[in-house]
């Protein structure tokens, strides 16, 4: 049985837009550690599930998919957004 994690993408810190933040992602947990290639030095492993990333409209859809295919998935809750409301004049106090 393979393990996976389900989470909602965070907002990109470099942009103000919120594109693709509503979708839920199912990522597989790495089954083996990456090893350096002796010839080139690149890091890699034989685990091809690390390359798979599935997107869903809701967490329930992702959980249903995982249950249907026998994947042990854990849902990581989206952290709450704490807004710091301040006026422009607060910069000069």
C-alpha positions in Angstrom: 0.0 0.0 0.0 1.4 3.4 -1.0 1.2 6.5 1.1 0.2 9.9 -0.1 -0.6 13.4 1.2 -3.5 15.6 0.2 -3.1 19.4 0.5 -4.4 22.6 -0.9 -1.8 24.8 -2.7 -0.8 27.9 -0.9 -0.8 31.3 -2.7 2.4 32.2 -4.5 4.3 34.7 -2.4 5.8 36.4 -5.5 2.5 37.3 -7.0 -0.8 38.9 -5.8 -3.0 36.5 -7.8 -4.7 33.4 -6.3 -4.7 31.2 -9.4 -4.7 27.4 -8.7 -5.1 27.9 -5.0 -8.6 26.3 -4.9 -7.4 22.9 -6.2 -6.4 20.0 -4.0 -3.2 18.0 -4.8 -2.5 14.4 -4.1 1.3 13.8 -3.9 2.9 10.4 -3.2 5.3 10.1 -0.3 8.8 9.1 -1.5 9.3 5.3 -1.1 13.1 5.5 -1.2 15.7 8.2 -0.7 17.4 9.8 -3.6 21.0 8.7 -4.3 23.7 10.6 -6.2 24.6 9.2 -9.6 28.2 8.1 -9.6 28.9 9.3 -13.1 27.0 12.6 -13.3 26.4 13.4 -9.7 22.7 14.1 -10.2 20.3 13.0 -7.5 17.7 10.3 -8.5 15.9 7.2 -7.4 14.0 4.3 -8.8 10.7 5.6 -7.3 8.7 6.9 -10.2 5.6 7.8 -8.1 7.4 11.0 -6.9 6.8 12.4 -10.4 3.0 12.0 -10.2 0.9 14.8 -8.9 -2.9 14.5 -9.2 -5.2 17.5 -8.9 -8.8 17.5 -7.6 -11.6 20.0 -7.1 -12.1 19.2 -3.5 -10.5 17.2 -0.6 -13.4 14.8 -0.7 -12.8 13.9 -4.3 -9.1 13.3 -3.6 -10.0 11.1 -0.6 -12.5 9.1 -2.7 -9.9 8.5 -5.3 -7.4 7.4 -2.7 -9.9 5.0 -1.1 -10.9 3.6 -4.6 -7.3 2.8 -5.5 -6.1 1.6 -2.1 -3.9 4.6 -1.3 -3.4 5.5 2.4 -3.7 9.2 2.2 -3.6 11.9 4.9 -5.1 15.3 4.5 -3.1 18.3 5.5 -5.4 21.1 6.5 -5.0 24.5 4.9 -3.6 27.0 7.4 -5.8 29.9 8.3 -4.9 33.3 6.8 -4.1 35.9 9.4 -4.4 39.4 7.9 -2.6 42.3 9.5 -4.8 45.3 8.9 -3.0 48.5 9.2 -3.2 52.0 7.7 -0.5 53.7 5.7 -0.1 56.3 8.4 1.1 53.5 10.8 4.4 53.4 8.9 5.2 56.9 10.3 4.5 56.4 14.0 
